[in-house]
Amino acid sequence: MSEKQSHLNGAYYGPSIPPKSQAYHRHGRGSDPLGCCCGCIFSLIFKLIMTAVVIVGLAFFIFWLIVRPNHIKFHVTEAHLTQFNFSNDSTLHYNLALNLTIRNPNKKIGVYYDRIEARAIYEDQRFSTYTSTTPFYQGHKTTNVVNPVFQGQQVIPDTKVLSEYNEQKNSGVYEIDVKLYLRVRFKFGLIKTGKFKPRIKCGLKVPLTQNGSSSVSTFETTKCDVDYFKSI
């Protein structure tokens, strides 16, 4: 009887269940406290940078609303070319005088001109330089006039320049570029900026004047272009 009871118990309850083995868990990268800390730091730095960018952008926008800055305008209003010819030894003889107007249209920004350098260029060949180192201040909504003069002679051996010169000589109008290299500072209230170096290009078509007048055409006022603007 006891043997049957023992057999029945085994069949009823089934085979014995082996004990569970102890599991070992490794810490993955997702649970690395150092990684979480670095992620929080980078997130904080990113938020700080974005906040600073927004604040700076908002400050510039408010400054623009208050000041409404406008570009300084450059025009060549008069150009007198009384000599422009090549001699047999490829020497260019020239006499060019300009009236250059500088207009500051700003109501709240003044400009200090510390240096003005003007270069006269013909067919990509510079033949003369005018430099004014006398500084001056330009107030709000005012216009100043600068009178660069290019006079002398310069050897230009490039044969391409001579061929272009002969073509323009027939028309009596010469295409001369004048590039301005400035050193300026700006003033807003009591605040003065550092120095900037704008470059200005004036593409001129100048008729040759003989005996005080030109038989071909008259010079037309020319607006100059700002090549670029950088601080120094």
C-alpha positions in Angstrom: 0.0 0.0 0.0 2.8 2.4 0.9 4.5 1.6 -2.4 1.4 2.5 -4.3 0.9 5.7 -2.4 4.5 6.7 -3.1 4.0 6.0 -6.8 0.8 7.9 -7.0 2.3 11.0 -5.3 5.1 11.1 -7.8 2.7 10.8 -10.7 0.3 13.4 -9.3 2.8 16.1 -8.4 5.1 15.5 -11.4 8.9 15.5 -11.3 10.7 17.8 -9.0 11.6 21.3 -10.3 15.3 22.0 -10.2 16.4 25.2 -8.3 16.7 28.4 -10.3 20.3 29.4 -11.1 21.4 32.8 -9.8 21.4 35.3 -12.6 24.1 37.9 -13.0 23.3 41.2 -14.7 25.8 43.5 -16.2 25.4 47.2 -16.4 24.9 48.3 -20.0 25.9 51.7 -21.5 22.4 53.0 -21.0 22.7 52.7 -17.3 26.2 54.1 -17.0 26.1 57.0 -14.6 29.1 58.7 -16.2 27.4 58.6 -19.6 24.3 60.1 -18.2 26.3 62.8 -16.5 28.1 63.7 -19.8 24.8 63.8 -21.7 23.4 66.2 -19.1 26.5 68.5 -19.4 26.3 68.6 -23.2 22.6 69.3 -23.1 23.2 72.1 -20.6 26.0 73.6 -22.8 23.8 73.4 -25.9 21.0 75.2 -24.1 23.4 77.9 -22.8 24.8 78.5 -26.3 21.3 78.7 -27.9 20.3 81.1 -25.2 23.3 83.3 -25.8 22.7 83.3 -29.6 19.1 84.3 -29.1 20.1 87.1 -26.7 22.8 88.4 -29.0 20.4 88.3 -32.0 17.7 90.1 -30.0 20.2 92.8 -29.0 21.3 93.4 -32.6 17.7 93.5 -33.7 16.8 96.1 -31.0 20.0 98.1 -31.9 18.9 98.1 -35.6 15.4 99.2 -34.7 16.8 102.1 -32.6 19.7 103.2 -34.9 18.5 102.1 -38.4 22.0 102.1 -39.9 22.5 102.8 -43.6 25.5 102.3 -45.8 27.8 105.2 -46.5 27.4 106.3 -50.1 30.2 107.1 -52.4 29.9 109.0 -55.8 32.3 110.4 -58.2 30.6 113.6 -59.4 33.3 115.1 -61.5 36.3 113.6 -63.4 38.8 115.7 -65.4 41.2 113.8 -67.6 43.5 116.3 -69.3 46.3 113.9 -70.3 46.2 110.1 -71.0 48.6 108.9 -73.6 51.4 106.3 -74.1 54.9 107.2 -75.4 57.0 105.0 -77.5 58.7 103.3 -74.5 55.3 102.1 -73.1 55.1 104.9 -70.6 51.7 106.1 -69.7 51.4 109.9 -69.1 48.3 110.9 -67.2 46.6 113.7 -65.4 43.3 112.9 -63.7 41.4 114.9 -61.1 38.3 113.7 -59.3 35.6 115.0 -57.1 34.5 112.2 -54.7 31.5 112.8 -52.5 31.0 110.8 -49.3 27.4 110.8 -47.9 26.6 109.7 -44.4 22.8 109.2 -44.4 22.6 108.0 -40.8 20.8 110.1 -38.1 22.6 108.6 -35.1 25.9 107.3 -36.4 29.0 109.4 -37.1 32.1 108.3 -39.0 35.8 108.9 -38.3 38.0 108.7 -41.5 41.5 107.9 -40.3 43.0 107.2 -43.8 41.9 107.3 -47.4 43.9 105.6 -50.2 42.8 105.8 -53.8 44.3 103.7 -56.5 43.9 104.5 -60.2 43.8 101.3 -62.4 43.7 100.9 -66.1 43.0 97.5 -67.6 43.9 95.8 -64.3 47.2 97.7 -64.1 47.6 100.2 -61.3 49.3 103.3 -62.6 48.9 105.8 -59.7 48.1 106.1 -56.0 46.7 109.0 -54.0 46.8 108.9 -50.2 45.2 111.3 -47.7 46.3 110.8 -44.1 44.5 113.9 -42.7 41.8 112.4 -40.5 38.3 114.0 -40.4 35.0 113.3 -38.7 31.7 113.1 -40.6 28.6 114.0 -38.7 25.0 112.7 -39.0 23.4 113.2 -42.4 26.3 115.2 -43.9 28.3 115.1 -47.1 32.1 115.5 -47.4 34.1 116.0 -50.6 37.5 114.5 -51.3 39.6 115.5 -54.3 42.1 112.8 -55.3 44.5 113.8 -58.0 46.6 111.4 -60.1 49.4 113.0 -62.1 52.6 111.6 -63.5 53.9 108.8 -65.6 54.1 105.0 -65.3 55.7 102.3 -67.4 53.1 99.7 -68.4 54.8 97.1 -70.7 51.7 94.9 -71.2 50.9 94.8 -74.9 47.2 94.0 -74.1 46.9 97.3 -72.3 48.2 99.1 -75.4 45.7 97.4 -77.7 42.8 98.3 -75.4 44.1 101.8 -75.2 44.2 102.2 -79.0 40.5 101.1 -79.2 39.4 103.5 -76.5 41.5 106.3 -78.0 39.3 106.3 -81.1 36.2 106.8 -78.9 37.9 109.5 -76.8 36.5 107.8 -73.6 38.7 105.8 -71.2 37.5 103.1 -68.8 39.4 103.8 -65.6 38.8 102.1 -62.2 39.4 103.9 -59.0 39.6 101.7 -55.8 39.4 103.3 -52.4 40.9 101.7 -49.3 39.7 103.3 -46.1 40.3 103.0 -42.4 37.2 104.2 -40.5 35.6 104.1 -37.1 32.0 104.6 -36.2 30.5 106.6 -33.4 27.1 106.0 -31.7 26.5 108.4 -28.8 29.5 108.0 -26.6 30.5 104.6 -28.1 33.3 104.4 -30.6 33.9 101.2 -32.5 37.3 99.7 -33.6 38.7 100.3 -37.0 37.2 98.9 -40.2 38.7 98.6 -43.7 36.0 99.0 -46.4 37.0 98.8 -50.0 35.2 100.8 -52.6 35.3 100.4 -56.3 34.4 103.1 -58.8 34.1 102.1 -62.5 34.6 105.3 -64.4 34.2 106.2 -68.1 36.2 109.4 -68.4 36.3 111.5 -71.6 39.6 113.2 -72.5 39.4 116.9 -72.0 41.3 119.2 -74.3 41.4 123.0 -74.1 39.0 122.9 -71.2 36.2 120.8 -72.9 35.6 117.5 -74.4 34.3 117.1 -77.9 33.0 113.6 -77.3 30.9 113.6 -74.2 30.7 114.8 -70.6 31.4 112.8 -67.5 28.3 111.4 -65.8 28.1 111.0 -62.0 29.0 107.5 -61.1 28.0 105.6 -58.0 30.7 103.5 -56.4 30.2 100.0 -55.0 31.4 98.6 -51.7 33.4 95.4 -52.3 33.4 94.3 -48.7 33.7 95.4 -45.2 35.9 93.9 -42.5 37.2 94.9 -39.1 40.9 95.1 -38.1 
